[in-house]
């Protein structure tokens, strides 16, 4: 299959291109330098000329705090950019995967959100990602919406890299301990996305590595696995104020993956171990 992947310069897009090529697909990765998704004419020309069988839309405005003050740009990328790609995808009859987020939920309660739970974003980034979902559903017939959370990958910055960097000069760190979710390795996620495009099992899915933890527990696991002696103090969300409100409950149920014949991703602890090994290889 010929596959177009947007957001190639990001963590997920990079791994999706890598996995797609490994599986024998003809994969084209684009960043904003090659394709400005906000420009409808550019999208129509580029995608129409390439004529892919599938578009995996990983590109997004993901600066959650900045989005609160840069709403025009955030909306343009996450909603209008998605609309341009969806309309062009429909014109050429391509399958479409839209990458969404746990931020479309309100973060209330302790139970994992299912695909049937009503969305209620509490920040502007989540608002635009939800509107992107709605655009995809209204424009297309052959669509997947995949909600992800807490991602880390080899290409780009993430929580693990930040913790490792801080541990080089600090032996004690304060980390939020009352926000819960699932750390997710983009390498694992990419395998699932390529599995999906080889089917017609369309719909909304939640996709993260298995298991739940707090950011503080995630940090402790990172330091334990990497052999670093760092004391982690779990603090409250209120003790670490941010411009955008963070959901305290980002747990998501992945049962629908199994129900539709897909493999659940490995545990987040296993994913962390493999990622740390990959980081080590990069350094060598």
C-alpha positions as CSV (number, residue, x, y, z in Angstrom):
1,X,0.0,0.0,0.0
2,X,1.0,3.6,-0.6
3,X,0.9,5.4,2.7
4,X,1.2,9.1,3.5
5,X,2.2,10.0,7.1
6,X,1.9,13.6,8.3
7,X,3.9,14.8,11.3
8,X,7.0,12.8,10.3
9,X,9.3,15.2,12.3
10,X,7.4,14.1,15.5
11,X,7.8,11.1,17.7
12,X,4.9,9.1,16.4
13,X,5.1,10.0,12.7
14,X,8.8,9.0,12.7
15,X,8.1,5.6,14.0
16,X,5.0,5.0,11.8
17,X,7.1,5.7,8.7
18,X,9.8,3.4,10.0
19,X,7.4,0.6,10.8
20,X,5.4,1.0,7.5
21,X,8.6,0.7,5.5
22,X,9.7,-2.4,7.5
23,X,6.4,-4.0,6.7
24,X,6.9,-3.5,3.0
25,X,4.6,-0.5,2.4
26,X,5.5,2.4,0.2
27,X,5.5,5.1,2.9
28,X,5.9,8.9,2.5
29,X,6.5,11.0,5.6
30,X,5.9,14.7,5.5
31,X,6.6,17.5,8.0
32,X,5.3,21.1,7.9
33,X,8.3,21.9,5.7
34,X,7.1,19.6,2.9
35,X,3.4,20.0,3.4
36,X,1.5,22.9,5.0
37,X,-1.7,21.2,6.0
38,X,-3.4,24.5,6.7
39,X,-3.1,25.5,3.0
40,X,-6.0,23.7,1.3
41,X,-4.6,24.1,-2.2
42,X,-1.2,22.7,-1.1
43,X,-2.9,19.7,0.5
44,X,-5.1,19.1,-2.5
45,X,-2.1,19.3,-4.9
46,X,0.3,17.3,-2.8
47,X,-2.0,14.5,-1.8
48,X,-3.8,14.4,-5.2
49,X,-0.4,13.9,-6.9
50,X,0.8,11.3,-4.5
51,X,-2.6,9.5,-4.5
52,X,-2.0,7.4,-1.4
53,X,-4.2,4.4,-0.4
54,X,-4.0,5.5,3.3
55,X,-3.3,8.8,5.2
56,X,-2.1,8.5,8.7
57,X,-2.5,11.9,10.2
58,X,0.0,12.3,13.1
59,X,0.6,16.0,12.6
60,X,-0.9,18.3,15.3
61,X,-0.4,21.4,17.4
62,X,0.5,19.7,20.7
63,X,1.9,22.5,22.8
64,X,-0.9,22.2,25.4
65,X,0.0,25.2,27.5
66,X,0.9,27.5,24.6
67,X,-2.4,26.5,22.9
68,X,-4.4,28.5,25.6
69,X,-2.9,31.7,24.3
70,X,-2.2,30.7,20.6
71,X,-5.8,29.5,19.9
72,X,-5.9,30.7,16.3
73,X,-2.9,28.7,15.3
74,X,-3.9,25.7,17.3
75,X,-7.4,25.7,15.7
76,X,-5.9,26.1,12.2
77,X,-3.6,23.1,12.5
78,X,-5.8,20.7,14.5
79,X,-9.2,21.5,12.9
80,X,-8.7,23.2,9.5
81,X,-5.6,21.1,8.7
82,X,-7.5,17.9,9.6
83,X,-10.4,19.1,7.5
84,X,-8.2,19.8,4.4
85,X,-6.6,16.3,4.7
86,X,-10.0,14.6,5.3
87,X,-11.6,16.2,2.3
88,X,-8.7,15.3,0.0
89,X,-8.7,11.8,1.4
90,X,-12.4,11.4,0.5
91,X,-11.7,12.8,-3.0
92,X,-9.2,10.0,-3.7
93,X,-10.9,7.3,-1.7
94,X,-8.1,6.8,0.8
95,X,-8.4,5.2,4.2
96,X,-7.8,7.8,7.0
97,X,-6.3,7.5,10.5
98,X,-6.7,10.5,12.8
99,X,-4.5,10.5,15.9
100,X,-6.5,11.9,18.9
101,X,-5.8,12.2,22.6
102,X,-7.0,11.5,26.2
103,X,-7.4,15.3,26.4
104,X,-10.8,15.1,24.8
105,X,-12.1,13.8,28.2
106,X,-12.7,15.8,31.4
107,X,-10.3,13.7,33.5
108,X,-12.9,13.1,36.2
109,X,-13.3,9.9,38.2
110,X,-11.0,6.9,38.5
111,X,-12.4,4.5,36.0
112,X,-10.9,4.1,32.5
113,X,-12.7,6.0,29.8
114,X,-14.2,3.9,27.0
115,X,-14.8,4.9,23.4
116,X,-18.5,5.4,24.3
117,X,-17.9,7.9,27.2
118,X,-19.0,11.4,26.4
119,X,-16.1,13.8,25.7
120,X,-15.7,17.0,27.7
121,X,-12.3,18.6,27.1
122,X,-11.1,21.0,29.8
123,X,-8.4,22.8,27.8
124,X,-8.3,24.4,24.3
125,X,-5.9,21.8,22.9
126,X,-8.5,19.1,23.8
127,X,-11.3,21.2,22.3
128,X,-9.5,21.3,18.9
129,X,-8.6,17.7,18.9
130,X,-12.3,16.8,19.6
131,X,-13.4,19.0,16.8
132,X,-10.9,17.3,14.6
133,X,-12.5,14.0,15.4
134,X,-15.9,15.4,14.5
135,X,-14.6,16.7,11.2
136,X,-13.2,13.2,10.3
137,X,-16.5,11.5,11.1
138,X,-18.6,14.1,9.2
139,X,-16.4,14.1,6.0
140,X,-15.3,10.5,5.7
141,X,-16.6,6.9,5.5
142,X,-13.3,5.0,5.9
143,X,-11.9,6.3,9.1
144,X,-10.1,5.3,12.2
145,X,-9.8,7.6,15.2
146,X,-7.1,6.5,17.6
147,X,-6.8,8.2,21.0
148,X,-3.4,8.0,22.6
149,X,-1.7,9.4,25.7
150,X,1.7,10.1,27.4
151,X,3.8,9.2,24.4
152,X,7.5,8.7,24.2
153,X,9.6,7.9,21.2
154,X,13.2,8.1,19.9
155,X,12.6,11.2,17.7
156,X,11.8,14.3,19.9
157,X,11.5,15.3,23.5
158,X,9.4,13.5,26.1
159,X,9.0,12.8,29.8
160,X,11.6,10.0,29.9
161,X,14.3,12.2,28.2
162,X,13.5,15.0,30.6
163,X,13.8,12.8,33.7
164,X,17.1,11.4,32.5
165,X,18.4,14.9,31.8
166,X,17.4,16.2,35.2
167,X,18.8,13.2,37.0
168,X,22.3,14.2,35.7
169,X,22.4,17.2,38.1
170,X,19.7,16.4,40.7
171,X,19.3,13.6,43.2
172,X,15.8,14.6,44.2
173,X,12.8,15.6,42.1
174,X,9.2,16.7,42.7
175,X,6.8,15.0,40.2
176,X,3.1,15.2,40.0
177,X,1.5,12.2,41.7
178,X,-2.2,12.7,41.3
179,X,-2.5,12.5,37.5
180,X,-2.9,8.9,36.2
181,X,-2.6,7.5,32.7
182,X,-0.6,5.1,30.5
183,X,2.8,5.9,29.2
184,X,2.9,4.9,25.5
185,X,5.9,3.9,23.3
186,X,5.5,5.2,19.8
187,X,7.3,2.1,18.5
188,X,4.5,-0.1,19.8
189,X,1.8,2.3,18.7
190,X,3.2,2.4,15.1
191,X,2.9,-1.4,14.8
192,X,-0.8,-1.1,15.8
193,X,-1.5,1.7,13.3
194,X,0.1,-0.3,10.5
195,X,-2.0,-3.3,11.6
196,X,-5.1,-1.2,11.4
197,X,-4.5,0.1,7.8
198,X,-4.4,-3.5,6.7
199,X,-8.0,-4.0,7.8
200,X,-11.4,-2.3,7.4
201,X,-12.2,-2.4,11.1
202,X,-13.0,1.3,11.2
203,X,-14.1,3.3,14.2
204,X,-12.8,5.0,17.4
205,X,-10.1,3.2,19.4
206,X,-8.1,3.9,22.5
207,X,-4.5,2.8,22.1
208,X,-1.9,3.0,24.9
209,X,0.5,0.6,26.5
210,X,-1.1,-1.6,29.2
211,X,-1.3,-0.6,32.8
212,X,-1.8,2.7,34.6
213,X,0.5,4.9,36.8
214,X,1.0,8.5,38.0
215,X,3.7,10.7,36.6
216,X,5.6,10.2,39.9
217,X,5.4,6.4,39.6
218,X,6.5,6.7,35.9
219,X,9.6,8.7,37.0
220,X,10.4,6.1,39.7
221,X,10.3,3.3,37.2
222,X,12.5,5.3,34.8
223,X,15.2,5.8,37.5
224,X,15.0,2.2,38.7
225,X,15.4,0.8,35.3
226,X,18.2,3.2,34.3
227,X,20.0,2.6,37.6
228,X,19.9,6.2,38.8
229,X,19.6,7.1,42.4
230,X,17.0,9.9,42.4
231,X,14.4,10.4,45.1
232,X,11.0,11.2,43.7
233,X,8.6,13.3,45.8
234,X,5.0,12.9,44.6
235,X,3.3,16.3,44.7
236,X,-0.2,17.5,43.8
237,X,-1.4,19.1,40.6
238,X,-2.0,22.2,42.6
239,X,1.6,22.4,43.7
240,X,2.7,22.3,40.0
241,X,0.5,24.9,38.3
242,X,0.4,25.0,34.5
243,X,-1.2,27.4,32.0
244,X,-3.5,24.6,30.8
245,X,-5.5,22.4,33.2
246,X,-4.3,18.8,33.0
247,X,-6.8,15.9,33.3
248,X,-6.2,14.0,36.5
249,X,-7.7,10.8,35.1
250,X,-6.3,9.9,31.7
251,X,-6.9,6.1,32.0
252,X,-8.5,4.7,28.9
253,X,-9.9,1.2,28.3
254,X,-8.4,-0.7,25.3
255,X,-10.9,-3.6,25.3
256,X,-12.3,-2.5,21.9
257,X,-8.9,-3.3,20.3
258,X,-9.2,-6.9,21.4
259,X,-12.9,-7.1,20.4
260,X,-11.9,-6.1,16.9
261,X,-9.1,-8.5,16.5
262,X,-6.1,-6.2,17.3
263,X,-3.4,-7.0,19.8
264,X,-3.2,-5.0,23.0
265,X,0.2,-3.2,23.4
266,X,2.7,-4.5,26.0
267,X,2.9,-3.1,29.5
268,X,4.2,0.4,30.0
269,X,7.0,-1.0,32.2
270,X,8.1,-3.3,29.3
271,X,7.9,-0.5,26.9
272,X,10.0,1.7,29.1
273,X,12.7,-0.9,29.3
274,X,12.8,-1.3,25.5
275,X,12.9,2.4,25.0
276,X,15.7,2.9,27.4
277,X,17.6,0.2,25.5
278,X,16.9,2.0,22.2
279,X,18.2,5.3,23.7
280,X,21.4,3.5,24.8
281,X,21.9,2.3,21.2
282,X,21.4,5.8,19.9
283,X,24.2,7.1,22.1
284,X,26.7,4.5,21.0
